[in-house]
Amino acid sequence: MQRLESLLGALSIAGDLAAGLPLETSLRTCVLATRLARALGWPALDEVRHLTLLRHLGCTAFSHEASRLGGDDHDLLATYSGVDTAKRSAVIGRTVGRLARDAPFGKRVAAIARVVTHPRAGERLIAAQCEQAMALAGDLGMRDAVVASLGQMYERYDGGGGPRRLSGDAIAPAARLLHLVELVEIHHRSRGRDATVAEVKRRRGTHLDPVLVDAFVSERERLWGVLEAASVWDEFLEGDAADGSVFDVERIAQAFGRFADLKSPHTHGHSTAVATLAVAANDELASASRIRVAAVLHDLGVVSVPNAIWDKPKPLNASEWERVRLHAYHTHRILAQTPELAEVALIAGAHHERLDGGGYPRGANGPMLEREARLVAAADAYQSMREPRAFRAARSPEQAAEALAVDARDGKLCARAVDAVLAAAGQPRPERVLPAGLTPREVEVLVQLARGSTNKQIATSLGITVRTANHHVENIYGKLGVTTRTAAALFAVRHDLVSIDGQSCP
């Protein structure tokens, strides 16, 4: 069990990425809302803070559909960010002036035409995002007030919002405050101080609660610093208004894993399946929780990549592939932001690393990868092959098992991790081919030798005679073509024969 608010603060960065927003946007609106709520004397600060941190928890709900409409779900959300939906001219202006403006001319025209001919797409987006945000907030164990407010994040004070067309005091106070601080953050970022004040005043009594508008205008000189600071992470932590309660990290991880998986129809349930497989393959009960959390969160960074890439039915180009490679980096950086998740950050962020250094994002090799990271990587590789993708059909269990075995033989995945994952998946273990013609016993001797053991110590450890140990060492040197223990140790490391936990990988 851990503190809830620190975890949500770090994970809110995933919400920013999913919405195509600058990092710390959610944190900034949270700090801004906290200051205003305190100025107004509101007692339920934790409700305000949790709502602003989870504002984008529903952003993956409509990603697939948004991509089909606008070509890029991130771009579509950014296009209409902060627009006054009550003004049709403003909506049309954004559509024509900003939608898909970086796309080739033909694709841009097609995107605009699709949006214009689907006028109710906005209503569907609102409904989908609110429903998902409420459901996942419930999975997190949020208070009913926070869950209800997430369902009102697109309402308007004058009743012209959605999805329920609530108005006035029928909208929760925290939701009304969210409407204000979100608009302030958007307009200040894009247009500056004076334009922000003018826009807030213009929407007073229509989109925004007049009382809250007046409070912002009155307090604005003390709030600009929040909006203009390079980072608000430290102030966010200092303003923690939580009641000291603790929270189940695994429960948080499960909800955010679902948030990531819902981005594409091809990945629904993926993270949970990987976690189930990795935990079943694990034989170290003490680390089961760490493996489960890392596996459930391993794909959190996929929200940073537009669905136009994830759902592309043909091979990716170089630029698109580079975006994909960065998703694992984002996973690591999000989790490393808070001490509560730092210990799983390297495990989760390494799920595409390979023992031969050919993976991503760091190009890490065998000695750099923890045992748990190897296990999650093998589980993710197997599970991904078992699922359909936009560019290929799902592989059968036998096909996935064979492909995993090939990666183990080629030195890409840890053979022990592959064995464990295939056993957990009910697949037969592949025949193991050891390098340089070594026998399993010679590998055991080599591991001991690489760790500096003398021949006598090797004999005692393995229950053999010193003479037999000497014979094994001589055979190993001959097969490897080396004459020193150091050279033999280098061979063992390069071929991943010595794993992190001290056992030979094969």
PyMOL commands that set and color helices and strands:
alter all, ss='L'
color gray80, all
select helices_A, chain A and resi 4-18+25-39+45-53+63-70+73-79+88-98+105-116+121-140+144-150+168-170+173-191+193-202+210-222+224-228+233-238+249-261+265-267+270-281+285-297+300-304+307-310+318-336+339-349+366-368+371-386+397-409+415-424+435-437+440-450+455-462+466-480+485-494
alter helices_A, ss='H'
color red, helices_A
select strands_A, chain A and resi 2-3+246-247
alter strands_A, ss='S'
color yellow, strands_A
deselect
rebuild
show_as cartoon
